[in-house]
Amino acid sequence: MPPADAPTGPGPGPASRAGPDAEDTLDLRLTAELLALLAEEAPVHGYGPEDSGLLDRPAEWKPVTTRAGVFQLVPVRLERDLTVISRWMNDPAVAAFWELAGAETVTAGHLTPQLDGDGRSIPCLGVLSGVPMSYWEIYRADLDPLARHCRLRPHDTGIHLLIGEVEQRGHGIGTTLLRAVADLVLDSRPRCTRVVAEPDLRNTPSVSAFLSAGFRYSAEVELPEKRAALMVRDRTHRAQL
Protein backbone atom coordinates (compact mmCIF):
# COMPACT_ATOMS: atom_id res chain seq x y z
CA MET A 1 0.00 0.00 0.00
CA PRO A 2 1.48 3.43 -0.97
CA PRO A 3 2.19 6.02 1.72
CA ALA A 4 -0.45 8.44 2.97
CA ASP A 5 0.57 11.16 0.56
CA ALA A 6 0.69 8.88 -2.47
CA PRO A 7 -0.37 10.15 -5.92
CA THR A 8 -3.85 10.45 -7.29
CA GLY A 9 -3.78 9.20 -10.85
CA PRO A 10 -5.34 10.95 -13.83
CA GLY A 11 -7.67 9.45 -16.42
CA PRO A 12 -11.29 9.44 -17.60
CA GLY A 13 -13.58 6.45 -17.94
CA PRO A 14 -16.78 5.15 -19.48
CA ALA A 15 -19.34 5.26 -16.69
CA SER A 16 -20.10 6.54 -13.22
CA ARG A 17 -21.91 5.28 -10.18
CA ALA A 18 -23.34 8.34 -8.49
CA GLY A 19 -24.03 8.04 -4.80
CA PRO A 20 -27.24 9.22 -3.16
CA ASP A 21 -25.69 12.64 -2.48
CA ALA A 22 -24.43 13.18 -6.03
CA GLU A 23 -25.36 16.60 -7.42
CA ASP A 24 -27.67 17.16 -10.38
CA THR A 25 -25.09 19.07 -12.38
CA LEU A 26 -24.28 19.83 -15.98
CA ASP A 27 -22.33 17.40 -18.17
CA LEU A 28 -20.51 19.65 -20.66
CA ARG A 29 -19.37 18.37 -24.04
CA LEU A 30 -16.01 19.39 -25.46
CA THR A 31 -17.38 20.99 -28.61
CA ALA A 32 -15.64 23.41 -30.94
CA GLU A 33 -18.39 25.94 -30.25
CA LEU A 34 -17.78 25.74 -26.49
CA LEU A 35 -14.03 26.19 -26.86
CA ALA A 36 -14.56 29.15 -29.19
CA LEU A 37 -16.88 30.76 -26.66
CA LEU A 38 -14.37 30.24 -23.87
CA ALA A 39 -11.62 31.71 -26.03
CA GLU A 40 -13.70 34.85 -26.51
CA GLU A 41 -14.39 34.98 -22.77
CA ALA A 42 -10.70 34.75 -21.85
CA PRO A 43 -8.44 35.66 -24.79
CA VAL A 44 -4.90 34.32 -25.00
CA HIS A 45 -2.32 37.02 -24.43
CA GLY A 46 0.72 35.25 -22.99
CA TYR A 47 3.49 32.78 -23.60
CA GLY A 48 1.95 29.40 -22.95
CA PRO A 49 -1.21 27.44 -22.17
CA GLU A 50 -1.08 28.52 -18.53
CA ASP A 51 -1.80 32.05 -19.75
CA SER A 52 -4.86 31.10 -21.82
CA GLY A 53 -7.31 32.21 -19.13
CA LEU A 54 -9.19 28.91 -18.95
CA LEU A 55 -7.72 28.42 -15.47
CA ASP A 56 -7.21 32.08 -14.53
CA ARG A 57 -3.47 31.89 -15.12
CA PRO A 58 -1.83 29.69 -12.47
CA ALA A 59 1.55 31.22 -13.38
CA GLU A 60 0.34 34.37 -11.61
CA TRP A 61 -0.93 32.67 -8.44
CA LYS A 62 0.93 33.83 -5.37
CA PRO A 63 2.88 31.68 -2.90
CA VAL A 64 0.94 30.61 0.19
CA THR A 65 2.19 30.03 3.72
CA THR A 66 1.39 26.60 5.16
CA ARG A 67 2.41 24.85 8.36
CA ALA A 68 4.92 22.91 6.21
CA GLY A 69 6.48 26.07 4.76
CA VAL A 70 5.92 28.52 1.91
CA PHE A 71 4.38 26.72 -1.04
CA GLN A 72 4.00 27.76 -4.67
CA LEU A 73 2.75 26.17 -7.88
CA VAL A 74 5.18 26.74 -10.75
CA PRO A 75 4.06 25.77 -14.28
CA VAL A 76 6.25 23.04 -15.75
CA ARG A 77 8.94 23.78 -18.32
CA LEU A 78 9.88 20.58 -20.12
CA GLU A 79 13.57 21.42 -20.61
CA ARG A 80 13.94 22.35 -16.95
CA ASP A 81 11.71 19.85 -15.18
CA LEU A 82 11.51 16.65 -17.23
CA THR A 83 14.33 14.83 -15.47
CA VAL A 84 13.01 15.32 -11.95
CA ILE A 85 9.39 14.53 -12.88
CA SER A 86 10.48 11.39 -14.72
CA ARG A 87 12.47 10.30 -11.67
CA TRP A 88 9.35 10.70 -9.53
CA MET A 89 7.26 8.74 -12.03
CA ASN A 90 9.69 5.84 -11.71
CA ASP A 91 9.19 5.56 -7.96
CA PRO A 92 7.23 2.30 -7.49
CA ALA A 93 4.68 3.98 -5.17
CA VAL A 94 3.98 6.58 -7.85
CA ALA A 95 4.15 4.23 -10.84
CA ALA A 96 1.51 1.96 -9.28
CA PHE A 97 -1.13 4.64 -9.88
CA TRP A 98 0.25 6.98 -12.55
CA GLU A 99 1.61 4.16 -14.77
CA LEU A 100 4.27 6.42 -16.34
CA ALA A 101 7.42 4.53 -15.36
CA GLY A 102 10.12 4.23 -18.01
CA ALA A 103 12.40 6.51 -19.98
CA GLU A 104 12.04 10.28 -19.89
CA THR A 105 10.21 10.05 -23.21
CA VAL A 106 7.31 8.38 -21.39
CA THR A 107 6.92 11.33 -19.04
CA ALA A 108 7.45 13.77 -21.91
CA GLY A 109 4.63 12.05 -23.79
CA HIS A 110 2.33 12.75 -20.85
CA LEU A 111 3.41 16.37 -20.36
CA THR A 112 3.67 17.55 -23.96
CA PRO A 113 -0.05 17.43 -24.87
CA GLN A 114 -0.79 19.61 -21.86
CA LEU A 115 2.07 22.02 -22.60
CA ASP A 116 1.04 22.28 -26.25
CA GLY A 117 -2.68 22.38 -25.47
CA ASP A 118 -5.24 25.11 -25.03
CA GLY A 119 -4.72 25.59 -21.32
CA ARG A 120 -7.48 23.39 -19.94
CA SER A 121 -4.81 21.39 -18.01
CA ILE A 122 -1.68 22.97 -16.54
CA PRO A 123 1.11 20.73 -15.19
CA CYS A 124 2.94 22.35 -12.27
CA LEU A 125 5.79 21.70 -9.89
CA GLY A 126 4.94 22.12 -6.24
CA VAL A 127 7.78 24.07 -4.62
CA LEU A 128 7.95 23.94 -0.84
CA SER A 129 10.38 26.28 0.94
CA GLY A 130 12.19 26.74 -2.36
CA VAL A 131 12.53 23.00 -3.14
CA PRO A 132 10.55 21.21 -5.90
CA MET A 133 8.92 18.24 -4.14
CA SER A 134 5.62 17.46 -5.85
CA TYR A 135 3.88 17.37 -9.20
CA TRP A 136 0.38 18.77 -9.76
CA GLU A 137 -2.06 19.03 -12.60
CA ILE A 138 -4.64 21.80 -12.32
CA TYR A 139 -7.35 21.24 -14.88
CA ARG A 140 -10.79 22.40 -15.96
CA ALA A 141 -12.75 19.34 -14.92
CA ASP A 142 -15.80 20.52 -16.85
CA LEU A 143 -13.71 20.60 -20.06
CA ASP A 144 -11.90 17.34 -19.31
CA PRO A 145 -12.94 13.89 -20.59
CA LEU A 146 -13.93 13.21 -16.97
CA ALA A 147 -17.03 15.33 -17.65
CA ARG A 148 -18.27 12.67 -20.08
CA HIS A 149 -18.54 10.17 -17.24
CA CYS A 150 -19.79 12.08 -14.21
CA ARG A 151 -21.84 15.20 -13.63
CA LEU A 152 -19.80 18.35 -13.23
CA ARG A 153 -20.56 22.05 -12.96
CA PRO A 154 -19.19 24.84 -15.15
CA HIS A 155 -15.73 25.92 -13.93
CA ASP A 156 -15.28 22.90 -11.65
CA THR A 157 -11.51 22.67 -11.22
CA GLY A 158 -9.72 19.36 -10.83
CA ILE A 159 -6.40 18.49 -9.24
CA HIS A 160 -4.03 15.55 -9.62
CA LEU A 161 -1.13 15.26 -7.18
CA LEU A 162 1.92 13.20 -6.46
CA ILE A 163 4.45 13.80 -3.71
CA GLY A 164 7.74 13.16 -5.47
CA GLU A 165 10.22 13.11 -2.62
CA VAL A 166 9.90 10.06 -0.37
CA GLU A 167 10.90 11.91 2.80
CA GLN A 168 7.93 14.24 2.35
CA ARG A 169 5.38 11.40 2.44
CA GLY A 170 3.53 10.06 5.42
CA HIS A 171 3.81 13.15 7.61
CA GLY A 172 0.56 14.90 6.71
CA ILE A 173 2.28 17.16 4.18
CA GLY A 174 0.03 15.92 1.37
CA THR A 175 -3.08 16.83 3.36
CA THR A 176 -1.63 20.25 4.17
CA LEU A 177 -0.82 20.96 0.53
CA LEU A 178 -4.15 19.64 -0.76
CA ARG A 179 -5.95 22.05 1.56
CA ALA A 180 -3.65 24.90 0.53
CA VAL A 181 -4.05 24.26 -3.20
CA ALA A 182 -7.82 23.90 -2.94
CA ASP A 183 -7.92 27.25 -1.13
CA LEU A 184 -5.61 28.74 -3.75
CA VAL A 185 -7.89 27.57 -6.55
CA LEU A 186 -10.97 29.02 -4.86
CA ASP A 187 -9.17 32.30 -4.14
CA SER A 188 -7.83 32.59 -7.69
CA ARG A 189 -10.87 31.36 -9.63
CA PRO A 190 -13.95 33.29 -8.48
CA ARG A 191 -16.22 31.45 -10.94
CA CYS A 192 -15.18 28.06 -9.56
CA THR A 193 -17.57 26.76 -6.90
CA ARG A 194 -15.96 23.33 -6.42
CA VAL A 195 -12.54 21.72 -6.50
CA VAL A 196 -12.69 18.05 -7.49
CA ALA A 197 -10.37 15.05 -7.62
CA GLU A 198 -10.69 11.38 -8.59
CA PRO A 199 -8.14 9.23 -6.75
CA ASP A 200 -8.11 5.48 -7.23
CA LEU A 201 -10.45 3.82 -4.74
CA ARG A 202 -7.71 1.29 -3.97
CA ASN A 203 -5.47 4.11 -2.79
CA THR A 204 -7.05 4.40 0.64
CA PRO A 205 -4.32 6.66 2.08
CA SER A 206 -4.82 9.12 -0.79
CA VAL A 207 -8.59 9.17 -0.33
CA SER A 208 -8.03 9.73 3.40
CA ALA A 209 -5.70 12.64 2.66
CA PHE A 210 -8.40 14.31 0.56
CA LEU A 211 -10.97 13.77 3.30
CA SER A 212 -8.60 15.28 5.87
CA ALA A 213 -8.08 18.27 3.55
CA GLY A 214 -11.80 19.10 3.59
CA PHE A 215 -12.96 17.17 0.53
CA ARG A 216 -16.02 14.93 0.71
CA TYR A 217 -16.75 11.69 -1.09
CA SER A 218 -19.39 12.35 -3.76
CA ALA A 219 -19.55 9.33 -6.06
CA GLU A 220 -17.83 6.22 -7.33
CA VAL A 221 -16.73 6.62 -10.95
CA GLU A 222 -15.76 3.75 -13.24
CA LEU A 223 -12.86 4.80 -15.48
CA PRO A 224 -10.86 2.72 -17.98
CA GLU A 225 -7.76 2.64 -15.76
CA LYS A 226 -9.37 2.59 -12.36
CA ARG A 227 -12.43 2.78 -10.20
CA ALA A 228 -12.22 6.27 -8.74
CA ALA A 229 -13.61 8.15 -5.79
CA LEU A 230 -14.97 11.52 -6.88
CA MET A 231 -13.88 13.90 -4.13
CA VAL A 232 -15.36 17.39 -3.88
CA ARG A 233 -14.34 20.50 -1.95
CA ASP A 234 -17.21 23.01 -1.95
CA ARG A 235 -16.74 26.76 -1.78
CA THR A 236 -19.93 27.08 0.25
CA HIS A 237 -18.57 24.79 2.98
CA ARG A 238 -15.16 26.47 3.14
CA ALA A 239 -15.92 28.56 6.22
CA GLN A 240 -16.81 25.40 8.14
CA LEU A 241 -13.39 23.79 7.64
Order of alpha helices (4+ residues) and beta strands (2+ residues): beta-alpha-beta-beta-alpha-alpha-alpha-beta-beta-beta-alpha-beta-alpha-beta-beta
